[in-house]
Amino acid sequence: MATLNEITEAHSKRLSRLTQTRDTRLRDAVDARDRALRTLPAAAKLFERFDAQVAEARDRQLATDAKSEGARANDLIEVSDTLADALAEAQRVRRDADVAAFEKRRKAEEDAEREFLLAIGAGASQPTSTQAQRIRADKLEKAKKEFDAALVAAQEQFRKARDAALVAESRGSRDAARSFDAAARVNEASVKAARAAAEQALAKGLAALPDAAAEFAEFRTATAGTVAEFKRAENEEFERFHKEMQTLKG
């Protein structure tokens, strides 16, 4: 026995196929009507005006889309340049910090060595020499620890700067994409509105033509039949679905 999910999914697929069939037949009916109407001499100017309005709306859409695409490309270039500059600056800061750390360690080692030589030169006794060696070793160890800590700090600062730059780049890219998508949606809506207005004007003009009456009557008959057939099939599908659900419930 089929499960609830299987029954529901099959029902949805059958409804979807019915809807697609209905929409295809309705589009075909519209296309057949328009082909027939275009052959009428009295309708030639109406269709010529309609085609010109649709083409004009389409041209405006293409021009606006091109501008939006250009704006997005410029935004992405700016975002990329900003990222490159930020990464280069982070590298420079880390490099300078590393150089400063090396220089500080070198100076500390030289100072420790010089103090050691002065200390053993001032006194010849073994205790003095041993003490000087210990002091030098302590200073060298301190210089090494400070050097290591400086390198770690520089690396951490670089990582934070790099991550911030990457986050900014990602945010900038998303903002550019959202702006482009929003502009495209507005543009598409504008074109649809222009086409709808053109279709209304065309339908009004055609309705006033006596020669078009027969074509409109045939169109209405065809669409009414398609809608009625879809409604019957839809009702049958829901009845089938309800029966399958009742069977499942037992």
N, C-alpha and C positions, 0 to 999 in steps of 0.2 A: 504494500500500500504506500502511496506517495505521502511524503511528509508535508507539514504546513508550509514550509519554505518552498518546497517544490511546486505545490499547488498554486501558491501566490505568485511565484516567478513565472510559471507557465501562463497564468491568467494575464499578467502584465504584458508578456510577450505577444499574446494573441490580440489584446487590445491595441498594442502598439502597431501590429501589422494591419489591423482594421483601419486605424487612423491614417497610417501611411497610404493605404490603398485609396481611402476617401480623398485625401489631399491631392494625390496624384491625379485622380479622375477629375477633380474640380479644376486643377491647373490645366489639364488637357482640354476641358470644356471652355475655359477662358481663352486658351490659345486658339482653339478651333473657331470660337466666336470672333476673335480679333482678326484672324486670317480672312474670314468671310467678310467682315466689316471693312477691312482695308481694300477689298476689291470694289467697294461702292464708290463711284466717282464723287458723290456728294460728301463722302467722309474723308476724302483725300486731305483737304486742308486741316481738318481737325486732327488727324493722325500726324500730319507734318508738324503742326504746332506742338503736339504732345511729344513727339520724338525730339524736337528741338529743346523743349523744356527739360526732358530727362537727360539729354546729352549735356546741357548746360550745368545741371546739378551734378552730374558725374564729373565734369571738368573741374568744377569748384572743389569737389571732394578730392580729386587727385592733386590739385594745387595745394590744398590745405594739408593733405597727408604728407606731401613733399616737404612743406615747411615744418611740420611737426617732426618728420624724420630728421631733417637738418638740425632742428633744435636739440633733438635727442643726441644726435651724433656729436654736436658741439659740447653738450653737457657731459657726455662720456669721455670726450677728449680732455675736458677740464678736470674731471674726476681722476683720470689716469695721470695727468700731469701733476696734480696735487699729490697723488700717492707717490709718484717717483720722487718729487721734491722732498716729501716727508721722510721717505726711506733713506734718501741721500743725506739728509740732515741728521737722521738718527745714526747713520754710519759715521758721519763726521764727528759727532759728539762722542761716540764710543771710541773712535780712533784717537781723538785728542785726550780722552780720559786715560786710555791705555798708555799713550806716550808720556803723559804726566806721571802715571804710576811707575813706569820704567825709570824715568828721570829721578823721581823721588827715591826709589830703591837704590839706584846707582850712587846717588849722593850720600845716602845713609851708609852704604857699604864703604865708600871712600872715607867718610868721616870716621867710621869705626876702625878702619885700617890705620888711618893716620893717628888716631888717639892711641891705638895699640902700640904703634912704633914709638910714639913719644913716651908712653908709659914704660916700656921695657928699656928705653934708652936712659930714662931718669934714674932707674935703680937696677942693679945687677943681681939682686937676690932672687932666688927661685920663687919664693912666695909672691913677690911683686909680679914676676912674669906669669905665674899661674893665674893670679887675680886679673891681670890685664887680658889674658886669653879668655877667661870666663866673661869678662865685661864685653869683649869683642863678640863672642859667641851670642850673648844675650841680645846685643844690638842688631847683629845680623839676623837673628831669629825674629826679632820684632819687625825689622824691615821687610822680611819675607812675608810675615803674617799681614802686615799692612798692605803690601803689594797684592797678595792674593785676594784680600778683602776688596781692594780697589777694583781689581779685574771683575770680581763677582758683581759688585755694585754697578759697574759700567755695563756689564752684560744684561743685568736686570733692567736698567734704565733703557737700554736699547730694545729689549723685548717689549717693554711697556709702550714705548714710542712706536715700534713696528705694529703691535697689535692695535693701537689706537688708529694708526694710519689705515690699516686694513679694514677696520670697522667703519671708518669714515668713507672709505672707497665703496664698501658694500652698500652703505646707506645712500650715498650719492647715486650709485647705479640704480638702486631700487626707486629712488625719487624720480630719476630720469625716465625710467620705464613706466612708472605710475602716471607721470605727466603726459607721456606719449599716449598711453592707453586711454586716459581720460579725454584727451583731445580727439582721438580716433572715435571714441564712443559718441561724443558730441557731434562730430562731423557726420558719422553714419546716421545719427538720428535726424540731422538736418536734411540729409539726402532723402531719407525715407519720407520725411514730412513734405519735401518738395515734390517727390514722386506721387505721394498720395493726393496732393493738391492738383497735380497735373491729371491724375486719373479721374478725379472728381469732375474736373472741367471737361475732360474728354467724354465721360459718361453722360454728363448733362447735355453736351452738344450732340452726341449720337442719339440720345433719347428723343431729341427734337426732330430727327430725320425720319420721315415716313418709310423710306426704303429700308431702314434698319429694324423696323418693328418685327419682321418675320424672324430675323436672326436672334433678336433678344427673346422672343417667345420660345424659340427652339433651345436657347441657352437656359432659360428658366426651367423648361421642362427637364433638360438633362441634369441640371444641378439639383432640382427637387427630387428626381429619381435617385441620384447618388446619395443625397442626404437621407432619404427615406430608407434606402437599402442599408446604409451604415447604421441607422437607428435600430432597425430590426436585428441586424447582426450583433450590435452592441447589447441589446436586450437579451438575446439568446446566449451571449457569452456570460453575462452576469447570472443568468439562470443556471448555466452550467457550473459556474464558480460556486454558487450557493449550494447546489446539489453536492458538489465535491466536498464542500466544507461540512455539510450535514453528514455525509458518509464518513468523513474523518472523525467527527465527534461521536459517531456510533448511535 
